[in-house]
């Protein structure tokens, strides 16, 4: 981000709130964006059980407010809706665009609403609106409350003597994990198509949290079993045991495929957090 006075500035911040429909309309009227990537949400599945009403309002109705703002202002734009693999919930794998949704959390249920309202506005008002049903996408920028980053941050702190234990919930849950950078490319590709459509974005592989743990701790030459403890408080009231995406349509239509594999992704995240914690411990030059 650069100050807007900088002649080279290309990114500008505009303040808004997904709970305030009028403000969204004002923003769109003023900005007139060519493309809108809607990733705003209460996006933590476990937190959605603690704040279900807020999650429904922001994650579900927030999408409606944004679509209605586009409709009422009449701006010509292309809209991307960040749908989620959590919408599939208990549906048997592999999960594709044709798989019926079986949401297992308030977050997933809100995302299902957002998915269908985006399709409704596409059909009712001929709006260019796409749903990207993205499976888990990770990177060193992942929030520290999400399990992958929680693992890599804790590992780095354990390695440098700043932490003794890592507490986790269900480590047998399996997810289709990919690199966020690859998935953002897929989002962009969706809005470059001649016709709006919905796509599953995934790697087509599934790995357990335990596998992620093992790879991460091996990278740091540590035995995860010596440092990890299970805390029932991190279990969800209704668990999604297995998510595995079928990205065949995206590969065929968008000509997209993931470039970063599971092991490479884990190592990338571990290395980034190890470097960050090393700076915290030893100073900016990484020296004692």
C-alpha positions in Angstrom: 0.0 0.0 0.0 1.3 3.4 -0.9 -0.1 6.8 0.1 -2.5 8.1 -2.5 -0.3 11.2 -3.0 2.4 9.0 -4.4 2.2 9.2 -8.2 3.0 5.5 -8.4 0.2 4.5 -6.1 -2.1 1.8 -7.6 -3.9 0.4 -4.6 -6.4 2.6 -2.7 -8.4 1.8 0.4 -12.1 2.6 0.7 -14.0 2.0 3.9 -17.2 0.1 4.0 -19.3 -2.3 5.9 -21.1 -5.4 4.6 -23.9 -4.7 7.1 -24.7 -1.3 5.7 -26.4 -1.6 2.3 -26.5 2.2 1.5 -22.8 2.6 2.0 -22.0 -0.2 -0.3 -24.2 1.4 -3.0 -22.4 4.8 -2.5 -19.0 3.1 -2.8 -19.8 1.3 -6.0 -21.3 4.4 -7.5 -18.1 6.4 -6.7 -15.6 3.7 -7.7 -17.4 2.0 -10.7 -15.1 -1.1 -10.5 -14.7 -3.2 -13.6 -14.4 -6.3 -11.4 -15.5 -7.1 -7.9 -13.9 -9.9 -5.9 -16.1 -10.5 -2.9 -14.1 -12.3 -0.2 -15.6 -10.4 2.8 -17.1 -12.6 5.5 -16.9 -14.0 9.0 -14.8 -16.8 7.6 -13.9 -19.0 10.6 -16.0 -22.2 10.8 -15.5 -22.8 14.5 -16.3 -19.2 15.4 -19.5 -19.4 13.3 -20.9 -21.8 16.0 -20.2 -19.1 18.6 -21.6 -16.2 16.5 -24.2 -17.8 14.2 -26.4 -14.7 13.8 -23.4 -12.4 13.0 -22.1 -15.0 10.6 -25.4 -15.3 8.8 -25.7 -11.5 8.5 -22.2 -10.8 7.2 -21.4 -13.9 5.3 -24.9 -14.5 3.8 -26.8 -11.2 3.8 -23.6 -9.2 3.2 -23.4 -10.9 -0.2 -27.0 -10.0 -1.0 -26.4 -6.3 0.0 -23.4 -6.1 -2.4 -25.3 -7.7 -5.3 -28.3 -5.5 -4.7 -26.0 -2.4 -4.7 -24.6 -3.5 -8.1 -28.2 -4.0 -9.4 -29.5 -0.7 -8.1 -26.6 1.5 -9.2 -26.6 -0.2 -12.6 -22.8 -0.3 -12.9 -21.4 -2.6 -15.5 -19.1 -4.9 -13.5 -18.1 -8.6 -13.1 -18.7 -10.1 -9.7 -16.8 -13.0 -8.1 -18.4 -14.7 -5.0 -16.1 -16.6 -2.7 -18.0 -19.8 -2.2 -16.5 -22.5 0.0 -15.9 -26.2 0.0 -17.5 -26.2 3.5 -20.8 -26.0 1.7 -20.4 -29.7 0.7 -20.1 -30.7 4.4 -21.2 -34.3 4.7 -21.6 -34.9 1.0 -19.5 -37.9 -0.2 -16.3 -37.1 -2.1 -15.1 -36.3 -4.7 -17.1 -33.0 -4.6 -17.8 -31.3 -7.9 -20.2 -28.5 -9.2 -22.9 -31.2 -9.4 -22.6 -32.4 -5.8 -25.5 -31.5 -3.5 -24.6 -29.2 -0.6 -24.9 -30.6 2.9 -23.6 -27.7 5.1 -22.5 -28.7 8.6 -21.9 -25.2 10.2 -23.5 -21.8 10.4 -20.7 -20.6 8.2 -21.3 -23.2 5.6 -25.1 -22.5 5.6 -24.5 -18.8 5.1 -22.2 -19.5 2.2 -24.8 -21.7 0.6 -27.2 -18.8 0.8 -24.6 -16.5 -0.7 -24.0 -19.0 -3.5 -27.6 -19.3 -4.5 -28.3 -15.5 -4.2 -25.4 -14.9 -6.6 -26.9 -17.4 -9.1 -30.3 -15.8 -8.7 -29.0 -12.3 -9.5 -27.1 -13.8 -12.5 -30.3 -15.3 -13.8 -32.8 -12.6 -12.8 -30.8 -9.5 -13.9 -28.3 -11.0 -16.4 -25.5 -10.0 -14.1 -22.0 -11.4 -14.7 -21.7 -13.2 -11.3 -19.5 -16.3 -10.7 -19.2 -18.6 -7.7 -15.7 -19.9 -7.1 -16.2 -23.0 -4.8 -12.7 -22.9 -3.4 -11.3 -25.7 -1.3 -8.8 -24.9 1.5 -6.2 -22.5 0.2 -3.2 -21.7 2.4 -0.1 -19.5 2.4 2.3 -17.8 4.8 -0.4 -15.0 5.1 -3.1 -17.3 6.5 -4.6 -16.1 9.7 -3.0 -17.6 12.8 -6.3 -19.0 14.1 -6.6 -21.4 11.1 -5.2 -24.8 11.7 -2.4 -24.8 9.1 -0.9 -21.4 10.2 -1.6 -22.3 13.9 0.7 -25.3 13.3 3.5 -23.5 11.5 3.6 -20.6 13.9 3.6 -22.8 17.0 6.3 -25.0 15.4 8.5 -22.0 14.8 8.0 -20.8 18.4 8.7 -24.3 19.8 11.9 -24.6 17.7 13.1 -21.3 19.2 12.1 -22.1 22.7 9.2 -19.6 23.0 6.4 -22.3 23.3 6.2 -25.7 24.8 2.9 -27.2 23.5 0.5 -27.0 20.5 -3.1 -27.7 21.3 -5.3 -28.9 18.4 -8.8 -30.4 17.8 -9.6 -33.2 15.3 -6.3 -34.0 13.6 -7.9 -36.9 11.6 -10.0 -34.4 9.5 -8.9 -34.5 5.9 -8.9 -31.5 3.5 -8.0 -30.7 0.0 -5.2 -28.1 0.6 -3.8 -25.8 -2.1 -1.7 -22.7 -2.4 -3.7 -19.4 -2.2 -1.6 -17.8 -5.0 -2.8 -20.5 -7.4 -6.4 -20.1 -6.3 -6.4 -16.3 -6.8 -5.3 -16.9 -10.4 -8.4 -19.1 -10.8 -10.6 -16.3 -9.4 -9.2 -13.9 -12.0 -9.6 -16.4 -14.8 -13.3 -16.8 -13.9 -14.0 -13.1 -14.5 -12.2 -13.2 -17.9 -14.5 -15.8 -19.4 -17.2 -14.8 -22.0 -19.9 -16.3 -19.9 -20.4 -16.3 -16.1 -20.3 -19.7 -14.5 -19.5 -21.6 -11.2 -16.3 -23.6 -10.7 -14.8 -25.9 -8.1 -11.2 -25.0 -7.4 -9.2 -27.7 -5.8 -6.0 -29.9 -6.1 -7.9 -33.3 -6.3 -5.8 -34.6 -3.4 -6.8 -34.9 0.3 -4.5 -34.9 3.3 -5.2 -35.1 7.1 -4.2 -32.5 9.6 -2.0 -35.2 11.0 -0.1 -35.4 7.7 0.3 -31.6 7.7 1.7 -31.9 11.3 4.1 -34.6 10.3 5.5 -32.8 7.3 5.8 -29.5 9.1 7.6 -30.9 12.2 9.9 -33.0 10.0 10.9 -29.8 8.2 12.1 -28.5 11.5 13.6 -31.8 12.5 11.2 -32.3 15.4 8.8 -35.1 16.4 5.3 -33.7 16.5 4.1 -36.3 19.0 6.3 -34.8 21.7 4.7 -31.3 21.4 1.1 -31.7 20.3 -1.9 -32.3 22.6 -5.6 -32.7 21.8 -8.1 -30.2 23.3 -11.8 -31.1 22.9 -12.7 -27.4 23.0 -11.4 -27.1 19.4 -13.7 -29.8 18.1 -16.8 -28.6 16.1 -20.3 -29.5 17.2 -20.7 -31.1 13.7 -17.5 -32.1 12.1 -16.7 -32.3 8.4 -14.4 -35.3 8.2 -13.4 -35.4 4.5 -13.3 -32.8 1.7 -11.9 -33.7 -1.7 -12.5 -31.5 -4.7 -12.9 -32.4 -8.4 -11.4 -29.5 -10.4 -12.1 -31.1 -13.8 -14.3 -28.3 -15.1 -11.8 -25.6 -14.1 -9.0 -27.4 -15.8 -11.1 -27.8 -19.0 -12.8 -24.4 -19.2 -10.3 -22.1 -17.4 -7.2 -24.0 -18.5 -6.2 -23.8 -14.8 -4.3 -26.2 -12.7 -2.5 -25.9 -9.3 1.3 -25.3 -9.5 2.2 -25.8 -5.8 1.9 -29.3 -4.3 1.1 -30.2 -0.7 4.6 -30.8 0.5 5.9 -27.7 -1.1 3.1 -25.7 0.5 3.8 -27.0 4.0 7.5 -26.3 3.6 6.8 -22.8 2.3 4.6 -22.0 5.4 7.1 -23.5 7.8 10.1 -21.6 6.3 8.2 -18.3 6.4 7.2 -18.6 10.0 10.6 -19.9 11.1 12.2 -16.8 9.5 9.7 -14.5 11.1 10.1 -15.9 14.6 13.9 -15.9 14.1 13.8 -12.1 13.5 11.6 -11.8 16.6 14.2 -13.7 18.7 17.5 -12.6 17.2 16.7 -9.2 15.7 16.2 -8.0 12.1 19.5 -9.5 10.9 18.7 -12.9 12.3 21.9 -12.9 14.5 22.3 -13.6 18.2 
